[in-house]
Amino acid sequence: MAAVSDIGIDLGTSNVVIYARNRGVVLDEPAVVALERDTRVIRAIGTEAYQMIGRTPGGLVAMRPLREGAVADFELTSSMLHHFVVQVIGKRMFSRPRAVLSLPSGINENEKRSISAVMFEAGVRRTQLLDRPVAAAIGADLNINDVYGSMVVDIGAGMSDIAVLSQSRVVVSDAVKLGGDHFDDAIIRYLRRKYNLLIGERTAEQLKREIGGAMPRREQIYLDVTGRNLISGLPKLMRITSDEIFEAIDDPLTALIEAIHAVLEHTPAELAADVFDAGITLTGGGAQLTGLADAVTTALKVDCHVADNPQNCVAVGCGRTLENLADYGRYLNDRR
């Protein structure tokens, strides 16, 4: 990959997305690291490591170093971020680029400082942080400098950021531990409870993506999956229907919609009216769940739509901030 100049980075729970100034998204890789269990020597990062989930031999483990919007393993997070940044910008000795970085909401101040140090070691001369809902709103083409209010819900793997923005500031916001991982976990629990069938994370995600939905489908579809029968201990092939996945994810879906409702309840009346007129914008990988926007619209009686390329919105927002510092520079938190 050719060396680039300034970059915007979305360090997400499930994926790391990097936007190069004036070039667009240049990297989108799973936030997964495979390492030796005893020595902690890293064997693979990104897509190669993701393919190992659930398939590693006894001495290896493939894991995501960020869970539920927080750092579960800082050493692995640092190694992964360093690897991806160097992969994109090359090894810079003199001309160091700048970076705008958006982090999960659960990362604390000490970790933010340490991550900025990792960025410097990777070749970035200056790292500035951008709040996740602001980055998502910019990437989704919302006019957050306008006097009228706009609402964005960024649904990640481990956490969702909900915010109402107006006149260059976040007026009301909340970060809840609900996201794509919670839908996957609900599917795993449902099949275990109903069929005594144990499936892995990747199979649960496949079911969610291919036949899952936040609204009942007019025509039921199905997917054949293989798991382990918990009674016999042997592999078992089972046909799972879309109605079953809809039923499985009901609890986390309801909790997510209630969290959005709670933010709307605390929004000043005039801004709430603006949101009612303009609608709610969904971003993040979790926004790609079939029928999610329709489910929010039905429950809250407020129009809801999914942004274009929702998984890339945060990284694109970071990159656009670098390209338009006059308009968006005020949102940045400096980390040298």
C-alpha positions in Angstrom: 0.0 0.0 0.0 1.4 3.4 -1.0 2.4 5.8 1.7 -0.2 8.5 2.4 -0.4 11.8 4.3 -2.9 12.7 7.0 -5.3 10.0 8.2 -8.5 9.7 10.0 -9.0 6.5 12.1 -12.0 4.7 13.6 -10.6 2.4 16.3 -13.8 0.3 16.7 -14.6 -2.7 18.8 -15.0 -5.0 15.7 -13.2 -3.1 12.9 -10.4 -0.6 12.4 -11.2 1.7 9.5 -8.6 4.3 8.2 -9.4 7.2 5.9 -6.6 8.9 4.0 -6.9 12.6 3.3 -8.2 13.2 -0.2 -8.2 9.4 -1.0 -11.0 8.0 1.0 -11.1 4.7 3.0 -7.8 2.8 2.5 -8.1 0.2 5.2 -11.0 -1.7 6.8 -9.9 -4.7 8.8 -11.3 -6.7 11.7 -10.0 -5.6 15.1 -8.7 -9.1 15.9 -5.3 -10.4 17.0 -4.1 -14.0 17.0 -1.4 -14.9 19.5 0.3 -17.8 21.2 -1.4 -18.5 24.5 1.7 -18.9 26.6 4.3 -16.6 25.1 1.8 -14.0 23.8 3.8 -13.8 20.5 1.5 -12.3 17.9 0.9 -14.5 14.9 -1.7 -12.6 12.9 -3.6 -9.3 12.9 -6.8 -8.3 11.1 -8.5 -10.4 8.5 -6.1 -13.3 8.8 -6.6 -13.4 12.6 -10.4 -13.1 12.2 -10.5 -16.2 10.1 -8.9 -18.1 13.0 -11.7 -17.3 15.5 -13.1 -20.6 16.7 -10.6 -22.6 14.7 -7.3 -22.1 16.5 -5.3 -25.1 17.9 -4.7 -25.3 21.6 -1.6 -23.2 21.7 -3.2 -20.2 19.8 -6.0 -17.8 20.6 -7.7 -15.3 18.4 -9.3 -12.4 20.2 -10.6 -8.9 20.0 -8.5 -6.6 22.3 -11.5 -4.2 22.6 -14.7 -5.4 24.1 -18.0 -3.5 24.8 -16.4 -0.2 23.9 -13.5 -0.5 26.2 -9.9 -1.8 26.1 -9.8 -5.4 27.3 -6.1 -5.8 26.5 -4.1 -2.6 26.1 -0.9 -4.3 24.9 -2.6 -6.0 22.1 -4.7 -2.9 21.2 -1.4 -0.9 20.9 0.2 -3.6 18.8 -2.8 -3.8 16.5 -3.1 -0.1 16.0 0.6 0.3 15.4 0.5 -2.4 12.8 -2.4 -0.8 10.9 -1.0 2.7 11.0 2.4 1.6 9.7 0.7 -0.5 7.0 -1.1 2.7 5.7 1.4 5.5 6.1 4.6 3.5 5.7 7.7 4.0 7.8 8.1 7.8 8.0 11.5 9.2 9.2 11.0 12.8 8.4 7.6 13.8 6.9 5.2 12.6 9.7 1.5 12.9 9.0 -1.2 14.1 11.3 -4.1 11.9 12.5 -7.6 12.4 13.8 -8.7 9.4 15.8 -12.1 8.4 17.1 -12.1 6.0 20.0 -14.9 3.9 21.7 -16.7 5.8 24.4 -15.5 3.4 27.1 -11.8 4.3 26.8 -10.5 6.2 29.8 -8.2 9.3 29.8 -5.0 7.3 30.7 -5.6 4.9 27.8 -6.2 7.9 25.4 -2.8 9.3 26.4 -1.1 6.0 25.9 -2.8 5.4 22.5 -1.6 8.8 21.4 2.0 7.7 22.3 1.5 4.5 20.3 0.4 6.7 17.3 3.6 8.8 17.7 5.7 5.6 17.7 4.0 4.5 14.5 5.1 7.7 12.7 2.3 10.2 13.4 3.5 13.6 14.5 0.3 14.8 16.0 -2.9 13.0 17.1 -6.2 14.7 17.7 -9.3 13.0 19.1 -12.8 13.4 17.8 -15.8 12.4 19.8 -17.5 9.4 18.2 -21.0 10.8 17.7 -19.6 14.0 16.2 -17.4 12.0 13.8 -20.4 9.8 12.8 -22.6 12.9 12.2 -19.9 14.5 10.0 -19.3 11.3 8.1 -23.1 10.9 7.5 -23.3 14.4 6.0 -25.4 15.9 8.8 -25.0 19.7 9.2 -24.0 19.9 12.8 -23.1 23.6 12.6 -26.7 24.4 11.8 -29.1 25.9 14.4 -31.5 23.0 13.8 -31.1 19.8 15.8 -30.0 16.5 14.3 -29.8 13.1 15.9 -27.3 10.4 15.2 -27.1 6.8 16.6 -23.8 5.1 16.0 -24.2 1.4 16.6 -20.9 -0.4 17.1 -20.2 -4.0 18.0 -20.0 -3.4 21.8 -21.5 0.1 22.4 -23.9 2.5 20.8 -23.5 6.3 20.9 -26.7 8.3 20.8 -26.5 12.1 20.4 -28.5 15.2 19.5 -26.4 17.9 18.0 -27.0 21.6 17.3 -25.0 24.7 16.7 -21.6 23.0 16.8 -22.2 21.1 20.1 -23.6 17.9 21.5 -26.8 18.9 23.4 -27.9 15.5 24.7 -26.0 12.2 24.5 -25.7 8.7 26.0 -23.4 5.8 25.4 -25.0 2.4 26.1 -23.4 -1.1 26.1 -25.6 -2.4 23.3 -24.4 -3.3 19.9 -23.8 -6.0 17.3 -22.1 -8.3 19.8 -25.2 -8.3 22.0 -27.3 -9.4 19.1 -24.8 -12.2 18.4 -24.8 -13.3 22.0 -28.6 -13.3 22.1 -28.7 -15.7 19.1 -26.1 -18.0 20.7 -28.2 -18.1 23.9 -31.5 -18.7 22.0 -30.2 -21.7 20.0 -28.6 -23.1 23.1 -31.8 -22.8 25.1 -34.2 -24.0 22.3 -32.2 -26.7 20.6 -29.3 -27.5 22.9 -27.1 -26.3 20.0 -23.9 -24.6 20.6 -22.6 -22.3 17.9 -19.7 -19.9 17.7 -19.5 -16.1 17.4 -18.8 -16.2 13.6 -21.8 -18.5 13.0 -24.1 -16.2 15.1 -22.9 -13.2 13.1 -23.6 -15.0 9.8 -27.1 -15.8 11.0 -27.7 -12.2 11.9 -26.3 -10.8 8.6 -27.9 -13.3 6.3 -31.4 -14.0 7.7 -31.6 -11.7 10.8 -33.9 -8.7 11.0 -35.4 -6.2 13.3 -38.8 -6.6 11.7 -40.6 -9.8 10.7 -40.0 -10.7 7.1 -43.0 -11.1 4.7 -41.5 -14.4 3.5 -39.6 -16.5 5.9 -36.0 -17.5 4.9 -33.7 -20.0 6.5 -30.0 -20.9 6.8 -28.5 -24.3 7.6 -25.8 -24.1 10.3 -23.6 -26.6 12.0 -23.0 -26.5 15.8 -22.4 -28.9 18.6 -25.2 -30.9 20.2 -24.8 -30.2 23.9 -26.4 -33.6 24.8 -24.5 -35.9 22.5 -21.4 -33.8 22.1 -21.5 -34.4 18.4 -21.7 -32.0 15.4 -25.3 -31.3 14.3 -26.7 -29.6 11.3 -29.8 -27.5 12.0 -32.0 -25.3 9.8 -32.6 -21.9 11.4 -35.4 -19.6 10.2 -35.5 -15.8 10.0 -38.5 -15.8 12.4 -36.3 -17.5 15.0 -33.5 -14.9 14.7 -36.1 -12.1 15.0 -37.4 -13.7 18.2 -33.8 -14.3 19.5 -32.7 -10.6 19.2 -35.9 -9.1 20.6 -34.4 -8.2 24.0 -31.3 -6.3 22.9 -33.3 -4.7 20.1 -36.0 -3.4 22.6 -33.2 -2.1 24.9 -31.6 -0.2 22.1 -34.8 1.4 21.0 -35.6 2.3 24.7 -32.1 4.0 25.0 -32.9 6.1 21.9 -36.3 7.0 23.3 -34.6 8.0 26.6 -32.3 10.5 24.8 -35.2 12.0 22.9 -37.1 12.4 26.2 -34.2 14.5 27.6 -34.0 16.6 24.4 -35.2 20.2 24.6 -38.7 20.6 22.9 -37.5 22.7 20.0 -34.7 20.3 19.1 -36.9 17.3 19.6 -39.3 18.9 17.0 -36.3 19.3 14.7 -35.5 15.6 15.1 -39.1 14.7 14.4 -38.9 16.7 11.1 -35.5 15.6 10.0 -35.5 12.1 11.4 -32.9 9.9 13.1 -29.7 8.9 11.3 -28.2 5.4 12.0 -24.5 4.8 11.5 -22.0 2.1 12.5 -21.8 -1.6 11.4 -24.8 -2.5 13.7 -27.0 -0.1 11.6 -26.8 -2.7 8.8 -29.2 -5.1 10.6 -32.1 -5.6 8.1 -35.2 -3.6 9.1 -33.6 -1.7 12.0 -34.5 1.7 10.7 -38.1 0.6 10.2 -38.2 -0.9 13.7 -37.1 2.4 15.2 -39.6 4.3 13.1 -42.4 2.0 14.1 -41.6 2.1 17.8 -40.8 5.9 18.2 -43.1 7.3 15.5 -40.0 9.3 14.2 -38.6 8.8 10.7 -35.3 6.9 10.8 -32.9 6.1 8.0 -29.5 4.4 7.6 -26.6 6.5 6.4 -24.7 5.6 3.2 -21.8 3.2 4.1 -22.7 3.3 7.8 -19.7 1.3 8.9 -17.3 3.9 7.4 -19.1 7.0 8.8 -16.8 7.6 11.8 -13.6 7.2 9.8 -14.9 9.4 7.0 -15.9 12.0 9.6 -12.4 12.0 11.0 -10.9 12.4 7.5 -13.3 15.2 6.6 -12.3 17.0 9.7 -8.7 17.0 8.6 -9.8 18.2 5.1 -12.0 21.0 6.6 -10.3 22.3 9.7 -11.9 25.7 9.3 -15.4 24.1 9.7 -14.7 21.2 12.0 -11.4 22.0 13.8 -13.3 23.3 16.9 -14.4 19.7 17.6 -10.9 18.3 18.0 -9.3 17.4 21.3 -5.5 17.9 20.9 -3.1 15.0 21.8 0.5 15.7 21.0 
